[in-house]
Amino acid sequence: MTKAPSLAFLCIHSLKLQLLQSDNPIPDLYELPSELLDGLLAHLPALALQNFQTNMPFNCLDNFESGDDFLINGRKRSRNDVLGSSWKVLFKLRWPEFADRVESPADWQQLYWEKHLQNCVDEAAEVALRPTFSGRICSINVSDNILRYICHEDHITCQKCVCKELSFHFQTFGPYLRCLRLLNVLCITETSELLMTSKLQSLVLRWIRSEKHVEPLCKLLIQTRDTLTSLEFVHCKLSSSSISAICASLHEKGIHTTGMQRFCIKTSSIEIDPLAAPSAFVSFLMSVRTLHSLHFCDSNLDRHIARMVFSTLLDSSSNLSSLDLSENNISGWLSTFSSRSVVGSLSSGKSLQSLCKLNLRGNELDRYDAENLAHALLHMPGLESLDLSGNPIEDSGIRSLISYFTKNPDSRLADLDLENCELSCCGVIEFLDTLSMLEKPTKFLSVADNALGSEVAEAIVNSITVSIESLNISGIGLGPLGFLALGRKLENGLKKLLSINIRFKANPYPLFSVYIALPLVSSRSF
């Protein structure tokens, strides 16, 4: 026999439905004792909790505050953050795998509706991609699978339920949206209308490969230009005219109001004539002083485009802090740099003072590129991290870096990745000897996946004794003798070394790798 529901259960159920169906809850609801209110809030679905909070009388606001540990006048509110805790519980219930990634303090209400809208957008994109779809995006019905998290089952089946269409969700929760991913099928004018109330800060666009998607996208960019700080294109094909229109939307010539901080194109294809680069693109690179991160990773760049981008940034003394040109074929991109040209440009005051990180991984750079890079590094006095992995620079290339460090012992470059650069034992030994003579320690060095052999072990031992904090030497073919030499040194303890990676894909000496790893059990590892 089914047990009859309690009176408290029936009351909470009735209040749930009223909060879901009405924009004006009973005012007396907020006058309930705190114990009863807390019990009610713990059972409300997201839409009911939203309506409860939205219609809360002003004189009740002091008793509630959303977020985690918000402070007022330097002290916490006298009452526990009931609403913030309720939103946190709802978020964990719906997306348990993401809850632990949220950093405190957090506005759980904002995070909840932002993720909810992303789920709605992803679902709408699937519907719009169907060959039979011919309606309006805003009229797409949100599935019961999503609605069951924000409504009560009785409300979903009710004729008065207004939350089935996508438009309702953006009209109601749009102001909470800060970050969004969009597929090409949703790059239409109607999307700009849906996002009218949002204050987007980060936008990721996927599969933009047609001019018909660019014009609506530009409208959206203009609409969000005052708040947008990060823009990313993935799996896109962008023509010169598309890039020009996009950059013109982000930056209005003569007006320096854009707050764009990160611009990224990756796993895509861009088509720019370096001899006739779009003026809007050049103006964007030169004039947007807030731009800190510029990525063209795996974007089909050639050496001419890469040279144009770098020269434009250098000529404007850009405030950029991170530049990523990885996974392209740009060999020869710095061919105009020599010791003579560098002296001339330095005397004119051109430099990238703020650049801290440069990623050139997998760009088919050779020894001549490394020589030119050593000259170009003089324009980057603040560079701290350089990734040259996957480039066949060989020993001649690493000797160019040796020359740079020898002439610039005060260089801030302390994070260097030379993995799989076709280096030999002799070249690496010379490089390690040079690093050991520098006063400033190297924070990270990788010479992994270079066929160095056991002869390099002594130089490694000397370098980790005095100059390197973190070292990756996996897959260099140390052999048993090399492992033993390292093991003896590690047994004695090291002052500077924090971590060492000696793993490789096919380890024929597993006992040696365990033996080396034991002294570093408490250290930071890769």
Beta strands, then each sheet from edge to edge (+ up, - down):
strand 1: 71-72
strand 2: 75-76
strand 3: 179-183
strand 4: 202-206
strand 5: 230-234
strand 6: 237-238
strand 7: 262-266
strand 8: 269-270
strand 9: 293-297
strand 10: 322-324
strand 11: 357-359
strand 12: 385-387
strand 13: 415-417
strand 14: 442-446
strand 15: 468-472
strand 16: 499-501
sheet 1: 1+ 2-
sheet 2: 3+ 4+ 5+ 7+ 9+ 10+ 11+ 12+ 13+ 14+ 15+ 16+
sheet 3: 6+ 8+
end
